[in-house]
Amino acid sequence: MAKFMLAYHGGGMPEGEEAQAAAMAAWGAYMTKYADTFVGESNPVGMSKTVTPEGVADNGGSNPISGFAFVEAADINAACAIAAECPVLTDGGTVEVAPVVEM
């Protein structure tokens, strides 16, 4: 099995308690369904800073991440199939899938 990083972009917290509860339930179901594939940490993240030779900007970068996870899968296509069911997609977000290069 190979290891892949899922980088979540966009999405957001739904407004209202009922919508938030539904979103949390969707994430819970997703994480439970693929519990055997997730390895290490999986977390949402706050707004990032961008560091360049010119300094530090509080803009989150050109495509800020909203969270991340690591999964084990047979290949990148299998990892993409897991990402295709991610709840962030129902809220207008995207998931970037990248192989982790072991050093």
NUMARTOR-38812 format. One record per residue (C-alpha): chain; x, y, z; residue in three letters. Coordinates in steps of 0.25 Angstrom, whole numbers. Layout:
// residues N
A:X:Y:Z:Ala
...
This chain:
// residues 103
A:0:0:0:Met
A:5:14:-3:Ala
A:2:26:5:Lys
A:-5:39:0:Phe
A:-8:53:5:Met
A:-22:58:3:Leu
A:-22:73:4:Ala
A:-36:79:5:Tyr
A:-38:93:-1:His
A:-50:102:1:Gly
A:-63:97:7:Gly
A:-68:104:20:Gly
A:-76:102:32:Met
A:-91:102:29:Pro
A:-99:112:36:Glu
A:-109:108:47:Gly
A:-109:97:56:Glu
A:-116:87:48:Glu
A:-107:89:36:Ala
A:-95:88:44:Gln
A:-100:75:51:Ala
A:-103:69:37:Ala
A:-89:73:32:Ala
A:-82:67:44:Met
A:-90:54:42:Ala
A:-86:54:28:Ala
A:-71:55:32:Trp
A:-73:45:43:Gly
A:-79:35:33:Ala
A:-68:38:23:Tyr
A:-57:36:33:Met
A:-63:23:39:Thr
A:-65:17:25:Lys
A:-50:19:22:Tyr
A:-45:17:36:Ala
A:-36:6:31:Asp
A:-29:15:21:Thr
A:-27:27:29:Phe
A:-13:28:35:Val
A:-7:38:45:Gly
A:-14:52:47:Glu
A:-26:57:39:Ser
A:-30:71:43:Asn
A:-36:84:38:Pro
A:-27:96:38:Val
A:-28:111:40:Gly
A:-24:122:31:Met
A:-9:121:27:Ser
A:1:131:24:Lys
A:9:131:11:Thr
A:25:133:13:Val
A:32:138:1:Thr
A:46:145:-1:Pro
A:38:158:1:Glu
A:32:155:14:Gly
A:20:149:20:Val
A:6:151:16:Ala
A:-7:147:23:Asp
A:-14:143:10:Asn
A:-15:128:11:Gly
A:-8:126:-2:Gly
A:-13:125:-16:Ser
A:-22:112:-12:Asn
A:-22:111:3:Pro
A:-24:98:9:Ile
A:-36:96:19:Ser
A:-31:82:24:Gly
A:-23:70:22:Phe
A:-22:55:23:Ala
A:-13:43:20:Phe
A:-18:31:14:Val
A:-12:17:10:Glu
A:-17:12:-4:Ala
A:-13:2:-14:Ala
A:-10:14:-24:Asp
A:-14:28:-27:Ile
A:-27:24:-34:Asn
A:-31:17:-21:Ala
A:-27:29:-13:Ala
A:-35:38:-23:Cys
A:-47:29:-21:Ala
A:-47:31:-6:Ile
A:-45:46:-8:Ala
A:-57:46:-18:Ala
A:-66:43:-6:Glu
A:-61:54:3:Cys
A:-72:63:9:Pro
A:-64:76:6:Val
A:-68:73:-9:Leu
A:-83:76:-5:Thr
A:-79:89:0:Asp
A:-72:95:-12:Gly
A:-58:90:-8:Gly
A:-48:81:-15:Thr
A:-38:71:-11:Val
A:-24:70:-16:Glu
A:-18:56:-16:Val
A:-3:55:-15:Ala
A:6:42:-13:Pro
A:15:43:-1:Val
A:30:41:-5:Val
A:37:33:6:Glu
A:51:38:9:Met
